[in-house]
C-alpha cells in the first residue's frame, strides 16, 4: 500500500462525529450548484452513517493510497490515517482533514468534477464508466459504480435504491 501523501504526517485515527443540522448548514453556506449540494448530503449520510462515523473529519471515504488528488486540495489535507476499511476489511490509508468545511468542500468539488449528481454525467475512462445521471435511480447506480465499489459492473441493491430515493426527497426540501 503506497502513501501518496508521504509529505503529510501520519496521524492517529480519531473517530469524528457531527450532527446533521451542522452538516446541512455547512453545505448551504457553499456556492456549489443545488444538485451538487443534494448529492453531497446523500453521499455524506451514506458514507458517514449520518455523521456518526468520520475518520479525522473525513466523512466520505476519501483515500490516500489510491493515487494523488488534484493539487488544489493539498491545503485541505492535514494528514493520513491508517484504518481498516469498513466495506472490505482491508487496511487502507485515508485522508485526514482539520475541519468539516474542508471535508465537505472536497466532497462537493469531487462530485461536481465526477458528474455524480442528478443532471450530471459520469465519464470515467479509468473504470470504463460512462453514464448520464437524469434521476435518483441513475444517481444511485452511478454512486455504487464510481464511488462505493469502483467497478463498472456493480449495481445497487433495492435497499440502496430505496434509501437514496428517500434521502433525495429530503434533500429537495432542504436544498432549494
N, C-alpha and C positions, 0 to 999 in steps of 0.2 A: 504494500500500500504506500503510495507516494503522497507526501505532503506538498501540495502546490503552493503553500504559503509558509515555507520554511523561514522566511524573514519575520514572521509574526510569532509571538510567544505561544507555546503550548500551555493552555490554562486548564485548571481543574474543572471538571464537569460541575455545573451549578444548575439545578432544575429551577427554571423561572416560570412564574405564573403571572397572569394578568386577567383582569375582569373584562368581559366582552364590551361593556359600555365604554371603557377606556380605549379599547381597540377601535370601536366604531367611531369615536370622536377623532382619534388619530387619523383614521382613513378619510373621514370627512374633511379634515384640515388640509388635505393634499390637493394638488391641481390635476390629478390624473383623470382621464375620462370616466364617466359614471359606470360604464360597463366593466372597466378595469377595477374600479373600487368594489363593485359587486363580486367580481371574480376573486379578488383578494380576500374579501370577507369569507367567502366559501372555502377557499383553499386554506386560509388561516384556521378556520374552525375545524376542518377535516384533519389537517396535519398536526394541530396542537391539542386536540381534544378540547376545543372551545377555550383555549388559553390556559389550560391546566398543565401542559407538558411541553415547555420550551427547554432548549439547551442553550444556556447562556444568551438569552434573548433571541435565539434562532427558533422561530416557531413554524418554519416552512420546510425543514429538512435540507437546507442548503449545505452542500458538502464541500470539503477542502481537498478531497482525494480523487476527485473525478476529472480534474482539469482546473485551469485558472479561469476565473470570471473576468469580464472586461475590467480594465484598469480603473475605470471611473468608480468602481465600488471599493477600491483599496482603502480609502479613508474611512469607510463604514465598518470594516472588518477589524475587530480588536484582537483576535487570536484564533487559535484552533483547539478544538476539544476532541479527545478520543472517547468514543462511546459505542456500545453495541447498538446496532440499528434495530428498531422495533420490528420492521417487516421481515427482515431476512435473518436476524440473529448474528450477522457478521459485524466484526469490529470495524468501524468507519471513523473518518475524520470529518468533523462538522465545523462550519464557520461559527465563530462567536461574535456577538455584537455588544456594544455598550448600552444601547437603548432600544426600546420598542420602535421608536420612529425610524431608526436606521434599518432595522429588520423589515419593517413594513415598506419603506421606500424601495429596498432592493427587491422585495417580493413583487410589488406593483410594477416596477420597471421591467423585471424579467417576464411577468405575464404579458405586458404590453409588447415587448420585443418578440416573444414567442408567438403572439397572436392567440393566446389562450384566454379568451373572453368571448361572451356572446356577441356576435358580429365580427369576430376576428377570423384569422386563417392561420393554421399551423403549416409551416414548410420547414421540416427538419431533415435535411439531406442525410445527416449522420445516422439517423434512425429510420429513414425512409417513411416518415410520417408526413402526409400531405392531406389536409382536410379543412374544409370550411366549418365554421362554428356558428350556424344560424340560430341555434336554440339551445336550451339547457341540456337536452339529451346528448347532443353532439359535444357540448362542453364537457359533460361527464365522461364521454368516450375519449375526448382529447386529453383530459386530465389524467385518466388512467394510463393511456398510452405514453404521453410525452412527459408527465411529471411523476406519477406514482410508480409506474413499472419500468419506464424507459424501454418499452417493447411495442413495436407497431402491431403485434398480434394480440395484445392484452385487451380485454373487454371488461367493462364494469358489470358488477352483479346487479340484480334487481334492487337489492337493498341500497347499493351505491346510487342508482338512478333515483330511487325514492328520496333518499337523503338529500341529494343535490337539488331535486325539484322543490323540496320543502325549504331548503336554505335560500334558493333563488327567489321564491315568493317573498320571503322575509327581506332579502336584500333589495328587492324592488321597492318595498315600502320604506326602507331605511335610507337608501341612496337614490335620490331623485334628481 
